[in-house]
Amino acid sequence: MTAGDVTVFRDALFDAGVLVPTGVPGLYGKSKRFLEIFDGVYSWVTAAGCAARPERLEFPPIMPREAFLRTDYIRSFPDLIGSIHSFSGDDVDHKELLRVVEDGADWARLLSATDVMLLPAACYPLYPMLTGRLPVPGRLFDVLGTCFRHEPSSDPARMQVFHQREYVHVGTPVSAPRFRDQWLSRALQLMHDLGLSVRAEVANDPFFGRAGKMLAANQRDSALKFEIVATVADPEKPTAIISCNCHRDHLTGPFGIQTSDGDVAHSACVGFGMERIVLALLSAHGLDTSRWPLAVRGRLWP
Amino acid sequence: MTAGDVTVFRDALFDAGVLVPTGVPGLYGKSKRFLEIFDGVYSWVTAAGCAARPERLEFPPIMPREAFLRTDYIRSFPDLIGSIHSFSGDDVDHKELLRVVEDGADWARLLSATDVMLLPAACYPLYPMLTGRLPVPGRLFDVLGTCFRHEPSSDPARMQVFHQREYVHVGTPVSAPRFRDQWLSRALQLMHDLGLSVRAEVANDPFFGRAGKMLAANQRDSALKFEIVATVADPEKPTAIISCNCHRDHLTGPFGIQTSDGDVAHSACVGFGMERIVLALLSAHGLDTSRWPLAVRGRLWP
């Protein structure tokens, strides 16, 4: 999919101690330097969104299995899901479990599914709490979510666990696209002001399998989702760092969320890929933050 | 195990919008109010620990399966683990998966284990990166970890996902207990200064099964782990909000971590149960933070 060598940048991050390897691709410890940039980006995005007084919420990195199944994530991206399994046996079963572990065999098959799944997108936990009628003119949320996608990769921009900061609007078929368009131009400006070369593109999600090809074509043709891309690890192919997405009734419908008139509500969100923005900044301005442009430093750490 | 009714406090938190229910016990959305107290506690703990210049690191809520198995967590607490499974089939398998989902049958058995597990304790990801000899006088870390324990409960203090903020010392059999003792008294003072009635107790971990009874007795007798307890949801039984723990060579041994002399290193940690401290403060001072004692407000939000 990518042409450039993403391991050069990854190894530079390891050597400088910005990220710490764990032995599993896409799974890293974050250093103080990384976290300080992360916090700076978080505040910069807060400042851009606080005037509209969003309701701030944070959900855990897991969500109810039942709510997960009400979305169609398992149809579109089964290969990316994370299902959580645990041990529910007695003393005898435990002995058997430990024996299988010691034999180096597939001990995980002795576990059973819990009622939780890893969270695929930051806004998913919102919808179950909104069933019913919305107030006028809808609701606006500010959520930080810890998302999981099972896609081990040597590209440091493709982490298995990452943070999405989202502003989510739930309203009408008129207000949702307006929200998306407004944030698309605002987010471009925000990244430009941090010294990043960015542009918007129609999104290109990795839908699964043969049926997924049609979903991908639909996504392109309908132009409901845009991505803001910047150079991160791959010098030859920019990476999506922000997405601006009209969901139509895709998430509101399954959870019975209605406008004040009783019609099916529509939703839209802008999602900031926090780790990817941090990495784009490190890629653009270098690994030594003390040498970053003064204007950028002033915006991140006022 | 507990005598008091923990749902009174939980429902008060829901009614005030401090926590948002998700339908799964022990899994909640956190409001702005909750998060602001969380951030205040985080800064208060930072101020108490920063003079020793710890290395700050954050790891994801998942860790490598292989490193997980090198600890003995699966022996002691198999019922609390979270193993992550995903879909690795083709188009045909996917059709079968969706059919089983629609039938409401056990579709999770069609998944396969990934090479990651949910994180049971904040300091676990540290040890694999320390294999080899330590510098003198050891190393000191400041880690924030998102931990998972599969124990659905109506007690809001017993979340399935929670944050541990830990200072971790990795050094010698002499320096490790000294570190633990120093932090035990310091942590008591820190909580006292936030207006909490706290005391230290020998820890009482829920080891699994019949063999676990012996482990629990050992833990009590050796007095290696202390907990600082305060009243949270259960009016009749205080809850552990901080733990101070000497691991001896329990975690350093399996990962081949040595002192500068080539002996097996010892480790110790102080772990702040962040959500529990927030809840203890809400329990002690009420749900309206604007009415909290001025001295407490001044320490949390200087």
Interface residues (C-beta under 8 A of the other chain):
Chain A: V20 P21 T22 G23 V24 L27 Y28 G29 K30 S31 K32 L35 E55 R56 L57 E58 F59 P60 P61 I62 M63 P64 E66 A67 L69 I74 R75 P78 D79 L80 I81 G82 S83 I84 H85 S86 F87 S88 G89 D90 D91 H94 L97 L98 V101 D106 A108 R109 L111 S112 A113 T114 D115 V116 L118 P125 P128 M129 T146 F148 H150 P152 M159 Q160 V161 F208 G209 R210 A211
Chain B: V20 P21 T22 G23 V24 L27 Y28 G29 K30 S31 K32 L35 E55 R56 L57 E58 F59 P60 P61 I62 M63 P64 E66 A67 L69 I74 R75 P78 D79 L80 I81 G82 S83 I84 H85 S86 F87 S88 G89 D90 D91 H94 L97 L98 V101 D106 A108 R109 L111 S112 A113 T114 D115 V116 L118 P125 P128 M129 T146 F148 H150 P152 M159 Q160 V161 F208 G209 R210 A211
